[in-house]
Amino acid sequence: MRNINIVIYAWMLLFLLFVGLIGLAVNSCDSDNAVSEIKKRGTLVVLMRNSPTIYYEGPEGPKGFEYDLVSAFARSLGVELEIKIYDSITDLLAAIQDGEGDFASGALTRTSDREETYLFGPDYYTVRQVVVYRRGTNHPENLKELTDYEIEIISGSSYEERLTTLKKNYPDLSWTATDEYSTEQLLQRVWRGQLECTIADENIAAVNRRYFPGLNIAFPISEENYLAWVINPARQSLAGELKKWFQKFKSQGKLEAL
């Protein structure tokens, strides 16, 4: 009887192991279907924000650094590109988590807090966060002086995360976070004298100084941060595909050319 029980137990273990291996194989196939599904659909769906450095409608059609980048990736897959526009970073990130696109591209900074929630693709650009003010006005020259100024930033942003971290050493530091304006609109408000300071990525500030030449950069509040696309959690295999594509794109000098 004991021998029979041992045999039954052994067969049960083998059966459970077999079922587990089948489950792993099925999950592996599912996770590897992202690119195949995109090609079968014939469309790459990318979520973006409307901004000069991301995506905007120019006289000759869509423009923007990130638009050019995602267009190149769509061409590499041999599919059409479909863009969905969202008003804020908060809306953009919520939408990609809800599966409304294949990935989100919107000058999204990789941070430790965000990595706990979102699936990031490979890094493709580095930026610093800087304090921006209007030329000819009083302005802070360091973080201690920044505590005496009115600051408004976009909510749900990496700027808010950074200021929250800095507040531990500068408890008097305060700011207003808003969903009403974009970073570009806040820069315009600074230029108009409606706001003392805002925080922006250095590249965004540089581009907007072409339109608002009275804007000046006071100083950086962060080290260099990485920008990366945020991937639909149901499209995890895209991370590997994007890594291979970016490596090739960079090695050919095409990323620098953009």
Residue pairs with C-beta under 8 A, 6 or more apart in sequence:
31 236
31 237
32 237
33 237
34 102
34 234
34 235
34 236
34 237
34 238
34 241
35 77
35 237
35 238
35 241
38 44
38 77
38 79
38 102
39 77
39 78
39 79
41 79
42 79
42 80
43 79
43 80
43 81
43 82
44 70
44 73
44 74
44 77
44 79
44 80
44 81
44 82
44 102
45 82
45 84
45 100
45 101
45 102
46 70
46 74
46 81
46 82
46 83
46 84
46 101
46 102
46 103
46 104
46 105
47 83
47 84
47 85
47 86
47 92
47 95
47 96
47 100
47 101
47 103
47 104
47 105
47 106
48 54
48 55
48 66
48 67
48 70
48 83
48 84
48 85
48 86
48 92
48 104
48 105
48 106
49 55
49 85
49 86
49 87
49 88
49 89
49 92
49 106
49 107
49 182
50 56
50 85
50 182
51 64
51 106
51 107
51 182
51 183
51 184
51 204
52 64
52 184
52 204
52 207
52 208
52 211
53 64
53 65
53 66
53 107
53 203
53 204
53 207
54 64
54 65
54 66
54 67
54 105
54 106
54 107
55 62
55 63
55 64
55 66
55 67
55 83
55 85
56 62
56 63
56 64
56 67
57 63
62 83
65 258
66 105
66 106
66 107
67 83
68 258
69 105
69 124
69 255
69 258
70 81
70 105
70 229
71 81
72 249
72 254
73 242
73 245
74 80
74 81
76 245
84 95
84 100
84 101
86 92
86 95
86 106
87 179
87 182
88 154
88 155
88 156
88 179
88 182
89 106
89 108
89 154
89 156
89 157
90 155
90 156
90 179
92 104
92 106
92 108
93 104
93 108
93 118
93 156
93 230
95 101
95 104
96 103
96 104
96 118
96 230
96 231
96 232
97 117
97 118
97 233
99 232
99 233
99 234
101 232
102 231
102 232
102 235
102 238
103 121
103 229
103 230
103 231
103 232
103 235
103 238
103 242
104 229
104 230
105 229
107 127
107 201
107 204
107 227
108 114
108 227
108 228
108 229
108 230
109 127
109 158
109 201
109 225
109 226
109 227
110 120
110 123
110 225
110 226
110 227
110 228
111 158
111 161
111 225
113 161
114 120
114 158
114 161
114 230
118 230
118 231
119 230
119 231
119 232
119 233
119 236
119 239
120 228
120 229
120 230
120 231
120 239
121 228
121 229
121 230
121 231
121 238
121 239
121 242
121 243
121 246
122 228
122 239
122 242
122 243
122 246
123 226
123 227
123 228
124 227
124 228
124 229
124 246
124 255
125 203
125 226
125 227
126 224
126 225
126 226
126 227
127 201
127 202
127 203
127 204
127 224
127 225
127 227
128 201
128 202
128 220
128 222
128 223
128 224
128 225
129 158
129 159
129 162
129 199
129 200
129 201
129 202
129 220
129 221
129 222
129 225
130 199
130 200
130 201
130 202
130 205
130 217
130 218
130 219
130 220
130 221
131 139
131 140
131 146
131 197
131 198
131 199
131 217
131 218
131 219
131 220
131 221
132 187
132 190
132 197
132 198
132 199
132 200
132 205
132 215
132 216
132 217
132 218
133 139
133 140
133 190
133 196
133 197
133 215
133 216
133 218
134 190
134 191
134 193
134 214
134 215
134 216
135 214
135 215
135 216
136 214
137 193
137 196
139 149
139 196
139 197
139 216
139 218
140 146
140 148
140 149
140 197
140 218
140 219
141 218
141 219
142 219
143 166
143 169
143 170
143 173
143 221
144 170
146 170
146 173
146 197
146 221
147 170
147 172
147 173
147 174
149 196
149 197
150 176
150 195
150 196
150 197
151 163
151 174
151 175
151 176
151 196
151 197
151 198
151 199
152 175
152 176
152 177
152 178
152 181
152 186
152 189
152 195
152 197
152 198
153 159
153 160
153 163
153 175
153 176
153 177
153 178
153 183
153 186
153 198
153 199
154 160
154 177
154 178
154 179
154 181
154 182
154 183
154 186
155 177
155 178
155 179
156 177
156 179
157 177
157 183
158 225
159 199
159 200
160 175
160 177
162 199
162 221
162 222
163 173
163 175
163 199
163 221
166 173
166 221
167 173
178 186
181 189
183 198
183 200
183 201
183 204
184 204
184 208
186 195
186 198
186 200
187 198
187 200
187 204
187 205
187 208
187 212
187 215
188 208
188 211
188 212
189 195
189 198
190 196
190 197
190 198
190 215
191 212
191 214
191 215
197 218
199 221
200 208
202 217
202 220
205 215
205 217
208 215
209 215
229 242
231 238
231 239
231 242
232 238
246 255
249 255
250 256
